[in-house]
Amino acid sequence: MQISELIQTVLIYALPVLFAITIHEAAHGYAARHFGDNTAAMMGRITLNPIKHIDPVGTILMPLVLYFATSGAFLFGYAKPVPVRFDHLRHPKRDMIWVALAGPASNFVQAILWAALLLVLLGAGVNERFFIAMCRAGVMVNLVMWAFNLFPVPPLDGGRILVGLLPWKQAQWVARIEPYGFFIVMALVIAGVIGSVWLSPLMSLGLSAIDLILYPLMTLLR
């Protein structure tokens, strides 16, 4: 890949990715504080300052290495997790679900907003490739984060939601997976299982939902 193409790709994705990870992590912190845990607030993590949420390895180094190693075919990264003391929540098992759900929900809302901006730009006759590509990147980045984080293996948000929904005995069994969860998820990603069985169907469903939600706007701009 040409250096100029790489720089352009980085510029197109930089803003959507920064917004996606920052708002995702901040949403966890806001939800935790709402339900009784002030840990994130005391550590200064309830903020829209992306520097507070960037992990040098997971947010910058790993995606760049994977981008070069796979010619852009496979990307993976993560932000610095917001600290949450689930035992500080007023109703730990129930509130854990809402705290975990807040992150992916924020990404889905962002995907809707990027799609709405794309429609407005196209409706206004703006054909600047950079801005159109950024809006499309915003939709896809947030849909990937939304779907990926809902995968039901802890420490992903979907795993915490599953722990909160299951009866105590089964919940404890799933919670024990957490120390090995990252390696399980990475193995499934590399094997292509998560992409084909989870991400593709869920993202298709998400795109259909966004089309439905934005149908009145599409009709208005025609």
N, CA and C atoms as a LAMMPS dump frame, in Angstrom:
ITEM: TIMESTEP
0
ITEM: NUMBER OF ATOMS
666
ITEM: BOX BOUNDS ff ff ff
-5.0000000000000000e+02 5.0000000000000000e+02
-5.0000000000000000e+02 5.0000000000000000e+02
-5.0000000000000000e+02 5.0000000000000000e+02
ITEM: ATOMS id mol type element x y z
1 1 1 N 0.838 -1.196 0
2 1 2 C 0 0 0
3 1 3 C 0.875 1.248 0
4 2 1 N 0.504 2.247 -0.811
5 2 2 C 1.243 3.493 -0.872
6 2 3 C 1.093 4.253 0.443
7 3 1 N 2.156 4.993 0.811
8 3 2 C 2.132 5.778 2.048
9 3 3 C 0.989 6.786 2.027
10 4 1 N 0.761 7.4 0.862
11 4 2 C -0.312 8.396 0.749
12 4 3 C -1.677 7.77 1.017
13 5 1 N -1.88 6.545 0.527
14 5 2 C -3.144 5.841 0.762
15 5 3 C -3.308 5.516 2.238
16 6 1 N -2.208 5.11 2.882
17 6 2 C -2.253 4.799 4.311
18 6 3 C -2.612 6.031 5.119
19 7 1 N -1.973 7.155 4.8
20 7 2 C -2.253 8.401 5.533
21 7 3 C -3.715 8.803 5.362
22 8 1 N -4.208 8.674 4.131
23 8 2 C -5.607 9.027 3.875
24 8 3 C -6.557 8.123 4.654
25 9 1 N -6.247 6.829 4.692
26 9 2 C -7.081 5.878 5.437
27 9 3 C -7.076 6.201 6.929
28 10 1 N -5.895 6.518 7.465
29 10 2 C -5.786 6.878 8.886
30 10 3 C -6.608 8.117 9.192
31 11 1 N -6.522 9.135 8.305
32 11 2 C -7.272 10.368 8.515
33 11 3 C -8.784 10.131 8.449
34 12 1 N -9.206 9.251 7.542
35 12 2 C -10.636 8.952 7.399
36 12 3 C -11.172 8.263 8.652
37 13 1 N -10.386 7.343 9.205
38 13 2 C -10.858 6.55 10.341
39 13 3 C -10.56 7.168 11.698
40 14 1 N -9.63 8.129 11.756
41 14 2 C -9.174 8.647 13.047
42 14 3 C -10.32 9.205 13.897
43 15 1 N -11.101 10.12 13.332
44 15 2 C -12.178 10.754 14.101
45 15 3 C -13.269 9.757 14.495
46 16 1 N -13.785 8.936 13.571
47 16 2 C -14.789 7.94 13.978
48 16 3 C -14.291 6.995 15.064
49 17 1 N -13.036 6.544 14.962
50 17 2 C -12.503 5.615 15.967
51 17 3 C -12.355 6.308 17.325
52 18 1 N -11.829 7.539 17.332
53 18 2 C -11.664 8.264 18.59
54 18 3 C -13.008 8.499 19.274
55 19 1 N -14.011 8.927 18.49
56 19 2 C -15.343 9.112 19.049
57 19 3 C -15.908 7.785 19.566
58 20 1 N -15.735 6.734 18.769
59 20 2 C -16.316 5.427 19.114
60 20 3 C -15.785 4.898 20.436
61 21 1 N -14.459 4.913 20.609
62 21 2 C -13.891 4.343 21.835
63 21 3 C -14.101 5.269 23.029
64 22 1 N -14.014 6.581 22.807
65 22 2 C -14.154 7.534 23.91
66 22 3 C -15.557 7.512 24.484
67 23 1 N -16.553 7.611 23.613
68 23 2 C -17.943 7.635 24.084
69 23 3 C -18.335 6.275 24.65
70 24 1 N -17.823 5.186 24.055
71 24 2 C -18.102 3.832 24.563
72 24 3 C -17.645 3.71 26.014
73 25 1 N -16.39 4.078 26.286
74 25 2 C -15.86 3.937 27.643
75 25 3 C -16.514 4.916 28.61
76 26 1 N -16.723 6.153 28.161
77 26 2 C -17.377 7.14 29.022
78 26 3 C -18.791 6.692 29.389
79 27 1 N -19.483 6.053 28.437
80 27 2 C -20.849 5.574 28.7
81 27 3 C -20.87 4.548 29.82
82 28 1 N -19.866 3.655 29.839
83 28 2 C -19.769 2.701 30.949
84 28 3 C -19.636 3.447 32.277
85 29 1 N -18.772 4.47 32.283
86 29 2 C -18.551 5.231 33.508
87 29 3 C -19.786 5.978 33.969
88 30 1 N -20.489 6.623 33.021
89 30 2 C -21.726 7.334 33.363
90 30 3 C -22.76 6.367 33.938
91 31 1 N -22.91 5.21 33.295
92 31 2 C -23.89 4.227 33.76
93 31 3 C -23.527 3.702 35.148
94 32 1 N -22.228 3.418 35.361
95 32 2 C -21.79 2.919 36.668
96 32 3 C -22.081 3.946 37.758
97 33 1 N -21.784 5.21 37.479
98 33 2 C -22.067 6.255 38.473
99 33 3 C -23.558 6.369 38.747
100 34 1 N -24.358 6.272 37.696
101 34 2 C -25.812 6.354 37.857
102 34 3 C -26.335 5.25 38.772
103 35 1 N -25.724 4.055 38.672
104 35 2 C -26.203 2.918 39.456
105 35 3 C -25.433 2.718 40.763
106 36 1 N -24.59 3.701 41.121
107 36 2 C -24.022 3.676 42.468
108 36 3 C -22.528 3.499 42.606
109 37 1 N -21.785 3.287 41.516
110 37 2 C -20.334 3.093 41.615
111 37 3 C -19.603 4.323 41.086
112 38 1 N -18.856 4.997 41.95
113 38 2 C -18.143 6.221 41.583
114 38 3 C -16.672 5.989 41.238
115 39 1 N -16.265 4.733 41.083
116 39 2 C -14.856 4.425 40.838
117 39 3 C -14.32 5.162 39.608
118 40 1 N -15.026 5.053 38.489
119 40 2 C -14.573 5.703 37.254
120 40 3 C -14.521 7.213 37.411
121 41 1 N -15.51 7.772 38.115
122 41 2 C -15.546 9.228 38.317
123 41 3 C -14.344 9.678 39.141
124 42 1 N -14.022 8.949 40.192
125 42 2 C -12.901 9.315 41.057
126 42 3 C -11.561 9.199 40.341
127 43 1 N -11.491 8.333 39.323
128 43 2 C -10.249 8.151 38.572
129 43 3 C -10.194 9.024 37.314
130 44 1 N -11.189 9.908 37.166
131 44 2 C -11.2 10.829 36.035
132 44 3 C -11.496 10.187 34.696
133 45 1 N -12.198 9.044 34.718
134 45 2 C -12.461 8.329 33.472
135 45 3 C -13.836 8.629 32.88
136 46 1 N -14.66 9.409 33.594
137 46 2 C -15.928 9.823 32.991
138 46 3 C -15.651 11.127 32.255
139 47 1 N -15.092 11.004 31.074
140 47 2 C -14.667 12.167 30.304
141 47 3 C -14.704 11.849 28.819
142 48 1 N -14.87 12.89 28.016
143 48 2 C -14.832 12.74 26.565
144 48 3 C -13.445 13.074 26.018
145 49 1 N -12.472 13.169 26.898
146 49 2 C -11.086 13.354 26.486
147 49 3 C -10.522 12.004 26.043
148 50 1 N -10.253 11.815 24.745
149 50 2 C -9.833 10.492 24.26
150 50 3 C -8.514 10.011 24.854
151 51 1 N -7.652 10.956 25.263
152 51 2 C -6.349 10.573 25.823
153 51 3 C -6.521 9.704 27.061
154 52 1 N -7.577 9.954 27.821
155 52 2 C -7.836 9.193 29.044
156 52 3 C -8.208 7.744 28.751
157 53 1 N -8.676 7.46 27.53
158 53 2 C -9.18 6.125 27.206
159 53 3 C -8.262 5.348 26.253
160 54 1 N -7.265 6.026 25.686
161 54 2 C -6.384 5.366 24.72
162 54 3 C -5.386 4.456 25.419
163 55 1 N -5.304 3.225 24.949
164 55 2 C -4.274 2.292 25.4
165 55 3 C -3.192 2.271 24.315
166 56 1 N -1.948 2.627 24.637
167 56 2 C -0.907 2.728 23.601
168 56 3 C -0.761 1.464 22.759
169 57 1 N -0.879 0.302 23.396
170 57 2 C -0.737 -0.957 22.663
171 57 3 C -2.032 -1.316 21.941
172 58 1 N -3.125 -1.353 22.684
173 58 2 C -4.388 -1.834 22.122
174 58 3 C -5.06 -0.891 21.152
175 59 1 N -4.87 0.43 21.344
176 59 2 C -5.553 1.405 20.498
177 59 3 C -4.711 1.859 19.319
178 60 1 N -3.391 1.836 19.467
179 60 2 C -2.521 2.374 18.412
180 60 3 C -1.637 1.297 17.788
181 61 1 N -0.791 0.663 18.607
182 61 2 C 0.214 -0.256 18.076
183 61 3 C -0.401 -1.5 17.429
184 62 1 N -1.306 -2.179 18.142
185 62 2 C -1.881 -3.415 17.618
186 62 3 C -2.641 -3.203 16.304
187 63 1 N -3.547 -2.212 16.212
188 63 2 C -4.242 -2.013 14.927
189 63 3 C -3.289 -1.7 13.774
190 64 1 N -2.237 -0.893 14.042
191 64 2 C -1.292 -0.56 12.974
192 64 3 C -0.519 -1.787 12.502
193 65 1 N -0.049 -2.601 13.467
194 65 2 C 0.695 -3.809 13.108
195 65 3 C -0.186 -4.757 12.301
196 66 1 N -1.43 -4.959 12.752
197 66 2 C -2.345 -5.858 12.045
198 66 3 C -2.698 -5.309 10.665
199 67 1 N -2.829 -3.976 10.569
200 67 2 C -3.168 -3.363 9.283
201 67 3 C -2.08 -3.644 8.248
202 68 1 N -0.832 -3.463 8.662
203 68 2 C 0.29 -3.718 7.754
204 68 3 C 0.455 -5.208 7.48
205 69 1 N 0.3 -6.026 8.539
206 69 2 C 0.545 -7.468 8.399
207 69 3 C -0.477 -8.151 7.51
208 70 1 N -1.716 -7.62 7.497
209 70 2 C -2.782 -8.27 6.739
210 70 3 C -3.268 -7.426 5.559
211 71 1 N -2.549 -6.335 5.267
212 71 2 C -2.933 -5.413 4.18
213 71 3 C -4.346 -4.868 4.371
214 72 1 N -4.708 -4.646 5.631
215 72 2 C -6.012 -4.07 5.937
216 72 3 C -7.151 -5.063 5.994
217 73 1 N -6.853 -6.358 5.832
218 73 2 C -7.923 -7.366 5.824
219 73 3 C -8.437 -7.683 7.223
220 74 1 N -7.587 -7.473 8.235
221 74 2 C -7.986 -7.818 9.599
222 74 3 C -7.502 -6.743 10.562
223 75 1 N -8.419 -6.177 11.328
224 75 2 C -8.067 -5.173 12.32
225 75 3 C -8.662 -5.55 13.665
226 76 1 N -7.902 -5.273 14.711
227 76 2 C -8.401 -5.531 16.056
228 76 3 C -7.711 -4.565 17
229 77 1 N -8.447 -4.072 17.969
230 77 2 C -7.865 -3.185 18.96
231 77 3 C -8.789 -3.037 20.147
232 78 1 N -8.31 -2.317 21.137
233 78 2 C -9.131 -2.107 22.328
234 78 3 C -8.679 -0.842 23.037
235 79 1 N -9.586 -0.281 23.829
236 79 2 C -9.281 0.908 24.608
237 79 3 C -8.978 0.495 26.048
238 80 1 N -8.549 1.454 26.841
239 80 2 C -8.294 1.2 28.255
240 80 3 C -9.646 1.045 28.957
241 81 1 N -9.944 -0.129 29.539
242 81 2 C -11.266 -0.341 30.141
243 81 3 C -11.539 0.621 31.298
244 82 1 N -12.766 1.091 31.392
245 82 2 C -13.181 1.931 32.517
246 82 3 C -13.337 1.037 33.749
247 83 1 N -12.719 1.4 34.872
248 83 2 C -12.841 0.567 36.081
249 83 3 C -14.245 0.64 36.68
250 84 1 N -14.822 -0.502 36.912
251 84 2 C -16.153 -0.584 37.532
252 84 3 C -16.104 -1.583 38.674
253 85 1 N -16.532 -1.156 39.851
254 85 2 C -16.662 -2.06 41.001
255 85 3 C -18.118 -2.509 41.057
256 86 1 N -18.379 -3.699 40.518
257 86 2 C -19.762 -4.166 40.448
258 86 3 C -20.375 -4.372 41.827
259 87 1 N -19.52 -4.647 42.832
260 87 2 C -20.038 -4.82 44.188
261 87 3 C -20.488 -3.494 44.795
262 88 1 N -20.117 -2.361 44.162
263 88 2 C -20.558 -1.051 44.636
264 88 3 C -21.903 -0.642 44.04
265 89 1 N -22.361 -1.351 43.038
266 89 2 C -23.647 -1.029 42.423
267 89 3 C -24.772 -1.345 43.396
268 90 1 N -25.862 -0.587 43.296
269 90 2 C -26.958 -0.779 44.246
270 90 3 C -27.566 -2.174 44.144
271 91 1 N -27.717 -2.668 42.939
272 91 2 C -28.204 -4.035 42.704
273 91 3 C -27.217 -4.687 41.734
274 92 1 N -26.102 -5.217 42.26
275 92 2 C -24.971 -5.629 41.409
276 92 3 C -25.335 -6.485 40.197
277 93 1 N -26.105 -7.532 40.405
278 93 2 C -26.38 -8.465 39.302
279 93 3 C -27.239 -7.815 38.224
280 94 1 N -28.228 -7.066 38.653
281 94 2 C -29.118 -6.416 37.682
282 94 3 C -28.444 -5.213 37.03
283 95 1 N -27.809 -4.374 37.85
284 95 2 C -27.212 -3.144 37.327
285 95 3 C -26.014 -3.419 36.432
286 96 1 N -25.343 -4.574 36.649
287 96 2 C -24.228 -4.966 35.789
288 96 3 C -24.658 -5.008 34.321
289 97 1 N -25.886 -5.437 34.08
290 97 2 C -26.408 -5.547 32.714
291 97 3 C -26.446 -4.166 32.06
292 98 1 N -26.977 -3.179 32.783
293 98 2 C -27.126 -1.836 32.222
294 98 3 C -25.782 -1.151 32.03
295 99 1 N -24.854 -1.37 32.979
296 99 2 C -23.517 -0.78 32.841
297 99 3 C -22.808 -1.367 31.622
298 100 1 N -22.896 -2.678 31.445
299 100 2 C -22.251 -3.34 30.307
300 100 3 C -22.918 -2.941 28.994
301 101 1 N -24.228 -2.804 29.008
302 101 2 C -24.975 -2.486 27.787
303 101 3 C -24.739 -1.049 27.32
304 102 1 N -24.365 -0.164 28.257
305 102 2 C -24.209 1.258 27.922
306 102 3 C -23.182 1.487 26.815
307 103 1 N -22.06 0.747 26.846
308 103 2 C -21.016 0.93 25.834
309 103 3 C -21.479 0.593 24.429
310 104 1 N -21.933 -0.656 24.193
311 104 2 C -22.43 -1.006 22.854
312 104 3 C -23.599 -0.127 22.405
313 105 1 N -24.48 0.24 23.347
314 105 2 C -25.617 1.098 22.982
315 105 3 C -25.124 2.447 22.464
316 106 1 N -24.07 2.988 23.086
317 106 2 C -23.522 4.273 22.627
318 106 3 C -22.968 4.15 21.212
319 107 1 N -22.39 2.999 20.89
320 107 2 C -21.868 2.783 19.537
321 107 3 C -22.985 2.685 18.509
322 108 1 N -24.082 2.05 18.887
323 108 2 C -25.198 1.939 17.943
324 108 3 C -25.799 3.312 17.663
325 109 1 N -25.914 4.13 18.708
326 109 2 C -26.432 5.486 18.527
327 109 3 C -25.495 6.284 17.617
328 110 1 N -24.181 6.131 17.819
329 110 2 C -23.215 6.833 16.968
330 110 3 C -23.312 6.381 15.508
331 111 1 N -23.542 5.083 15.303
332 111 2 C -23.703 4.573 13.938
333 111 3 C -24.901 5.245 13.269
334 112 1 N -25.974 5.418 14.011
335 112 2 C -27.171 6.094 13.482
336 112 3 C -26.839 7.542 13.12
337 113 1 N -26.099 8.228 13.996
338 113 2 C -25.77 9.639 13.759
339 113 3 C -24.848 9.81 12.556
340 114 1 N -23.863 8.917 12.395
341 114 2 C -22.986 8.988 11.229
342 114 3 C -23.781 8.721 9.943
343 115 1 N -24.711 7.764 10.004
344 115 2 C -25.541 7.456 8.832
345 115 3 C -26.445 8.639 8.498
346 116 1 N -26.97 9.302 9.53
347 116 2 C -27.816 10.478 9.311
348 116 3 C -27.007 11.608 8.68
349 117 1 N -25.766 11.807 9.153
350 117 2 C -24.905 12.837 8.569
351 117 3 C -24.593 12.528 7.111
352 118 1 N -24.379 11.253 6.817
353 118 2 C -24.128 10.838 5.428
354 118 3 C -25.317 11.191 4.536
355 119 1 N -26.517 10.897 5.021
356 119 2 C -27.718 11.208 4.245
357 119 3 C -27.865 12.705 4.02
358 120 1 N -27.575 13.497 5.057
359 120 2 C -27.692 14.955 4.936
360 120 3 C -26.683 15.499 3.926
361 121 1 N -25.438 14.989 3.986
362 121 2 C -24.411 15.444 3.037
363 121 3 C -24.792 15.098 1.602
364 122 1 N -25.243 13.855 1.399
365 122 2 C -25.642 13.442 0.055
366 122 3 C -26.858 14.223 -0.417
367 123 1 N -27.803 14.451 0.514
368 123 2 C -29.001 15.204 0.173
369 123 3 C -28.697 16.652 -0.175
370 124 1 N -27.619 17.193 0.422
371 124 2 C -27.224 18.581 0.155
372 124 3 C -26.312 18.683 -1.064
373 125 1 N -26.043 17.542 -1.687
374 125 2 C -25.214 17.549 -2.883
375 125 3 C -23.721 17.595 -2.624
376 126 1 N -23.318 17.287 -1.387
377 126 2 C -21.886 17.271 -1.054
378 126 3 C -21.297 15.943 -1.518
379 127 1 N -20.358 15.994 -2.434
380 127 2 C -19.768 14.78 -2.983
381 127 3 C -18.282 14.64 -2.662
382 128 1 N -17.807 15.431 -1.693
383 128 2 C -16.406 15.355 -1.288
384 128 3 C -16.106 13.952 -0.751
385 129 1 N -15.22 13.23 -1.429
386 129 2 C -14.95 11.822 -1.104
387 129 3 C -14.513 11.633 0.341
388 130 1 N -13.693 12.546 0.858
389 130 2 C -13.154 12.397 2.212
390 130 3 C -14.269 12.352 3.25
391 131 1 N -15.209 13.299 3.181
392 131 2 C -16.27 13.381 4.177
393 131 3 C -17.264 12.222 4.035
394 132 1 N -17.556 11.833 2.8
395 132 2 C -18.447 10.702 2.56
396 132 3 C -17.82 9.425 3.121
397 133 1 N -16.512 9.247 2.849
398 133 2 C -15.804 8.062 3.339
399 133 3 C -15.745 8.06 4.863
400 134 1 N -15.573 9.243 5.488
401 134 2 C -15.524 9.322 6.948
402 134 3 C -16.869 8.921 7.563
403 135 1 N -17.957 9.377 6.964
404 135 2 C -19.285 9.011 7.471
405 135 3 C -19.508 7.505 7.369
406 136 1 N -19.126 6.925 6.23
407 136 2 C -19.282 5.482 6.068
408 136 3 C -18.397 4.727 7.049
409 137 1 N -17.183 5.247 7.276
410 137 2 C -16.288 4.635 8.262
411 137 3 C -16.903 4.722 9.652
412 138 1 N -17.535 5.854 9.958
413 138 2 C -18.186 6.023 11.263
414 138 3 C -19.283 4.996 11.495
415 139 1 N -20.059 4.741 10.45
416 139 2 C -21.126 3.73 10.561
417 139 3 C -20.525 2.354 10.807
418 140 1 N -19.538 1.969 10.006
419 140 2 C -18.987 0.622 10.094
420 140 3 C -18.187 0.402 11.37
421 141 1 N -17.37 1.381 11.764
422 141 2 C -16.574 1.254 12.993
423 141 3 C -17.481 1.038 14.196
424 142 1 N -18.536 1.834 14.273
425 142 2 C -19.428 1.728 15.434
426 142 3 C -20.271 0.463 15.398
427 143 1 N -20.665 0.018 14.211
428 143 2 C -21.404 -1.237 14.123
429 143 3 C -20.52 -2.419 14.513
430 144 1 N -19.252 -2.366 14.105
431 144 2 C -18.321 -3.433 14.502
432 144 3 C -18.15 -3.447 16.019
433 145 1 N -17.946 -2.266 16.618
434 145 2 C -17.785 -2.206 18.073
435 145 3 C -19.041 -2.663 18.792
436 146 1 N -20.196 -2.259 18.267
437 146 2 C -21.475 -2.658 18.869
438 146 3 C -21.633 -4.168 18.843
439 147 1 N -21.44 -4.764 17.675
440 147 2 C -21.651 -6.203 17.523
441 147 3 C -20.572 -7.006 18.248
442 148 1 N -19.318 -6.595 18.093
443 148 2 C -18.215 -7.35 18.699
444 148 3 C -18.314 -7.367 20.214
445 149 1 N -18.605 -6.218 20.805
446 149 2 C -18.67 -6.145 22.262
447 149 3 C -19.867 -6.872 22.848
448 150 1 N -20.86 -7.182 22.028
449 150 2 C -22.012 -7.944 22.516
450 150 3 C -21.765 -9.449 22.482
451 151 1 N -20.609 -9.887 21.963
452 151 2 C -20.308 -11.321 21.954
453 151 3 C -20.292 -11.83 23.388
454 152 1 N -21.053 -12.907 23.681
455 152 2 C -21.307 -13.297 25.077
456 152 3 C -20.186 -14.075 25.764
457 153 1 N -18.989 -13.506 25.781
458 153 2 C -17.877 -14.097 26.526
459 153 3 C -17.217 -12.992 27.342
460 154 1 N -17.144 -13.118 28.672
461 154 2 C -16.45 -12.103 29.454
462 154 3 C -14.957 -12.149 29.14
463 155 1 N -14.257 -11.008 29.147
464 155 2 C -14.652 -9.703 29.699
465 155 3 C -15.373 -8.78 28.72
466 156 1 N -15.776 -9.253 27.544
467 156 2 C -16.563 -8.408 26.648
468 156 3 C -17.889 -8.056 27.301
469 157 1 N -18.488 -6.951 26.854
470 157 2 C -19.736 -6.489 27.459
471 157 3 C -20.833 -7.538 27.374
472 158 1 N -20.877 -8.265 26.266
473 158 2 C -21.891 -9.307 26.118
474 158 3 C -21.743 -10.395 27.165
475 159 1 N -20.5 -10.69 27.548
476 159 2 C -20.267 -11.683 28.596
477 159 3 C -20.789 -11.207 29.937
478 160 1 N -20.597 -9.917 30.236
479 160 2 C -21.093 -9.368 31.509
480 160 3 C -22.626 -9.322 31.508
481 161 1 N -23.202 -9.013 30.342
482 161 2 C -24.665 -9.031 30.243
483 161 3 C -25.188 -10.438 30.492
484 162 1 N -24.507 -11.431 29.918
485 162 2 C -24.912 -12.83 30.105
486 162 3 C -24.82 -13.228 31.571
487 163 1 N -23.747 -12.819 32.244
488 163 2 C -23.586 -13.122 33.673
489 163 3 C -24.734 -12.508 34.471
490 164 1 N -25.124 -11.298 34.117
491 164 2 C -26.217 -10.635 34.823
492 164 3 C -27.567 -11.276 34.574
493 165 1 N -27.742 -11.896 33.414
494 165 2 C -29.044 -12.488 33.064
495 165 3 C -29.218 -13.909 33.596
496 166 1 N -28.11 -14.641 33.729
497 166 2 C -28.194 -16.048 34.123
498 166 3 C -28.481 -16.206 35.62
499 167 1 N -29.063 -17.335 36.028
500 167 2 C -29.185 -17.655 37.463
501 167 3 C -27.796 -17.721 38.086
502 168 1 N -27.718 -17.589 39.422
503 168 2 C -26.432 -17.456 40.103
504 168 3 C -25.459 -18.592 39.762
505 169 1 N -25.907 -19.823 39.772
506 169 2 C -24.998 -20.955 39.56
507 169 3 C -24.367 -20.888 38.172
508 170 1 N -25.186 -20.704 37.158
509 170 2 C -24.687 -20.622 35.789
510 170 3 C -23.866 -19.342 35.572
511 171 1 N -24.282 -18.241 36.251
512 171 2 C -23.562 -16.978 36.128
513 171 3 C -22.141 -17.104 36.67
514 172 1 N -21.988 -17.805 37.793
515 172 2 C -20.662 -17.993 38.374
516 172 3 C -19.772 -18.826 37.452
517 173 1 N -20.372 -19.805 36.772
518 173 2 C -19.607 -20.64 35.853
519 173 3 C -19.082 -19.81 34.685
520 174 1 N -19.954 -18.954 34.123
521 174 2 C -19.544 -18.103 33
522 174 3 C -18.505 -17.086 33.46
523 175 1 N -18.672 -16.529 34.667
524 175 2 C -17.744 -15.527 35.183
525 175 3 C -16.332 -16.091 35.335
526 176 1 N -16.211 -17.382 35.59
527 176 2 C -14.889 -17.998 35.755
528 176 3 C -14.087 -18.018 34.457
529 177 1 N -14.776 -17.814 33.328
530 177 2 C -14.096 -17.808 32.028
531 177 3 C -13.278 -16.537 31.832
532 178 1 N -13.625 -15.463 32.571
533 178 2 C -13.067 -14.14 32.3
534 178 3 C -11.542 -14.093 32.188
535 179 1 N -10.76 -14.738 33.068
536 179 2 C -9.292 -14.66 32.921
537 179 3 C -8.787 -15.199 31.582
538 180 1 N -9.568 -16.075 30.948
539 180 2 C -9.156 -16.681 29.685
540 180 3 C -9.957 -16.123 28.5
541 181 1 N -10.898 -15.215 28.807
542 181 2 C -11.812 -14.728 27.781
543 181 3 C -11.126 -14.07 26.605
544 182 1 N -10.121 -13.234 26.87
545 182 2 C -9.424 -12.534 25.79
546 182 3 C -8.818 -13.525 24.805
547 183 1 N -8.191 -14.579 25.324
548 183 2 C -7.536 -15.564 24.463
549 183 3 C -8.569 -16.398 23.69
550 184 1 N -9.7 -16.689 24.346
551 184 2 C -10.78 -17.418 23.677
552 184 3 C -11.32 -16.587 22.508
553 185 1 N -11.57 -15.3 22.786
554 185 2 C -12.11 -14.41 21.753
555 185 3 C -11.122 -14.264 20.597
556 186 1 N -9.834 -14.047 20.909
557 186 2 C -8.828 -13.894 19.856
558 186 3 C -8.733 -15.148 18.992
559 187 1 N -8.786 -16.32 19.632
560 187 2 C -8.729 -17.582 18.877
561 187 3 C -9.93 -17.694 17.937
562 188 1 N -11.11 -17.303 18.414
563 188 2 C -12.32 -17.367 17.595
564 188 3 C -12.276 -16.341 16.463
565 189 1 N -11.664 -15.171 16.734
566 189 2 C -11.522 -14.153 15.695
567 189 3 C -10.593 -14.644 14.591
568 190 1 N -9.433 -15.179 14.984
569 190 2 C -8.449 -15.661 14.015
570 190 3 C -9.008 -16.823 13.199
571 191 1 N -9.813 -17.673 13.866
572 191 2 C -10.414 -18.816 13.168
573 191 3 C -11.557 -18.394 12.252
574 192 1 N -11.983 -17.146 12.357
575 192 2 C -13.058 -16.639 11.503
576 192 3 C -14.448 -16.941 12.021
577 193 1 N -14.536 -17.518 13.225
578 193 2 C -15.845 -17.901 13.775
579 193 3 C -16.668 -16.675 14.132
580 194 1 N -16.052 -15.747 14.85
581 194 2 C -16.797 -14.561 15.274
582 194 3 C -17.248 -13.743 14.067
583 195 1 N -16.376 -13.626 13.079
584 195 2 C -16.731 -12.843 11.896
585 195 3 C -17.913 -13.407 11.14
586 196 1 N -17.903 -14.725 10.916
587 196 2 C -18.946 -15.337 10.087
588 196 3 C -20.221 -15.646 10.864
589 197 1 N -20.066 -16.103 12.101
590 197 2 C -21.227 -16.559 12.868
591 197 3 C -21.873 -15.431 13.659
592 198 1 N -21.08 -14.43 14.062
593 198 2 C -21.602 -13.389 14.948
594 198 3 C -21.634 -12.01 14.296
595 199 1 N -20.472 -11.512 13.87
596 199 2 C -20.398 -10.142 13.371
597 199 3 C -21.239 -9.901 12.122
598 200 1 N -21.078 -10.737 11.113
599 200 2 C -21.794 -10.512 9.847
600 200 3 C -23.312 -10.492 10.02
601 201 1 N -23.909 -11.504 10.681
602 201 2 C -25.372 -11.467 10.855
603 201 3 C -25.844 -10.284 11.688
604 202 1 N -25.1 -9.987 12.786
605 202 2 C -25.537 -8.913 13.678
606 202 3 C -25.387 -7.544 13.011
607 203 1 N -24.317 -7.369 12.242
608 203 2 C -24.134 -6.101 11.543
609 203 3 C -25.164 -5.911 10.437
610 204 1 N -25.541 -6.976 9.767
611 204 2 C -26.607 -6.891 8.756
612 204 3 C -27.918 -6.476 9.411
613 205 1 N -28.18 -7.058 10.584
614 205 2 C -29.38 -6.696 11.338
615 205 3 C -29.312 -5.23 11.763
616 206 1 N -28.116 -4.794 12.21
617 206 2 C -27.941 -3.407 12.625
618 206 3 C -28.153 -2.43 11.485
619 207 1 N -27.612 -2.754 10.311
620 207 2 C -27.801 -1.886 9.143
621 207 3 C -29.266 -1.795 8.74
622 208 1 N -29.974 -2.92 8.829
623 208 2 C -31.409 -2.922 8.501
624 208 3 C -32.178 -2.048 9.491
625 209 1 N -31.791 -2.134 10.772
626 209 2 C -32.453 -1.322 11.794
627 209 3 C -32.197 0.17 11.558
628 210 1 N -30.965 0.516 11.183
629 210 2 C -30.628 1.918 10.907
630 210 3 C -31.409 2.428 9.7
631 211 1 N -31.519 1.607 8.66
632 211 2 C -32.323 1.99 7.491
633 211 3 C -33.761 2.289 7.892
634 212 1 N -34.304 1.447 8.773
635 212 2 C -35.681 1.622 9.226
636 212 3 C -35.822 2.901 10.05
637 213 1 N -34.863 3.128 10.955
638 213 2 C -34.904 4.307 11.826
639 213 3 C -34.787 5.595 11.009
640 214 1 N -33.937 5.57 9.98
641 214 2 C -33.677 6.781 9.2
642 214 3 C -34.556 6.908 7.959
643 215 1 N -35.499 6.002 7.794
644 215 2 C -36.382 6.051 6.617
645 215 3 C -37.117 7.398 6.499
646 216 1 N -37.636 7.955 7.603
647 216 2 C -38.302 9.282 7.467
648 216 3 C -37.339 10.343 6.963
649 217 1 N -36.072 10.324 7.425
650 217 2 C -35.089 11.307 6.971
651 217 3 C -34.771 11.1 5.494
652 218 1 N -34.636 9.828 5.083
653 218 2 C -34.373 9.52 3.667
654 218 3 C -35.516 10.053 2.801
655 219 1 N -36.733 9.851 3.254
656 219 2 C -37.912 10.31 2.501
657 219 3 C -37.927 11.839 2.405
658 220 1 N -37.566 12.493 3.501
659 220 2 C -37.557 13.969 3.55
660 220 3 C -36.52 14.558 2.604
661 221 1 N -35.376 13.888 2.468
662 221 2 C -34.265 14.428 1.674
663 221 3 C -34.345 14.083 0.197
664 222 1 N -35.319 13.259 -0.198
665 222 2 C -35.439 12.903 -1.599
666 222 3 C -35.911 14.086 -2.435
